[in-house]
Amino acid sequence: MRIISKTKLRAFWAKHPKAEEPLNAWHKTVEHVEWANPNEVRNTRALKVDRWVW
């Protein structure tokens, strides 16, 4: 996944400090991933959250 900038993430966690750690973990997980299809996204362990609907 190509992430252009962390600016929006930083702005969000400035308002919601508890979000910083999970967003940094997400960023670290996805910054070097090359998914071929939506199933690969769903199967990424670090992205499995019960509330997400794909």
N, C-alpha and C positions, 0 to 999 in steps of 0.2 A: 504494500500500500504506500502510496506517495503522500506524505504529509508535508504540506507546503510551509506551514508555520504553526508554532505553539502559542501564538499570541491570543487566540480565542480561548484556548484551554487555560492559560494563565489568568485571563480576565475573569473566567468563570470561577476558578478556585480562589481568586481574590475575594469574591463575594461569598463563596461557599468553601471555607478552608478544609473541611472534611473531604472534599472531592480531590484535593491535590494528590494524595497518595494513589488512589485508584486510577486517576487520569494519567499519572506518570507511568504506572504499571501497564496500562493499556497502550500508551504511546510506545513504550519499550518493546512490547509484544508485536505491535503491528508495523513498526517503521521499516522492517526488513522483510516482511512477508509478501509473497507473490501468490495470491489466491487465483485459482483457475475458474472457480465457480462458487455459487452461494453455499453449497454443501461444505466446502472447505472452510469457509468463514464460520459456519455453524459448529464445525468440529474442532475449532481452535479452543483448547482447554481454557486459556486465560480469558476468553470472551464469553464463557457460559455463565449467564446470569438469568435466573428464573423469570425476571420481568421483561426480558427482551422478546420481542416477537418478530420473526423474520418472515 
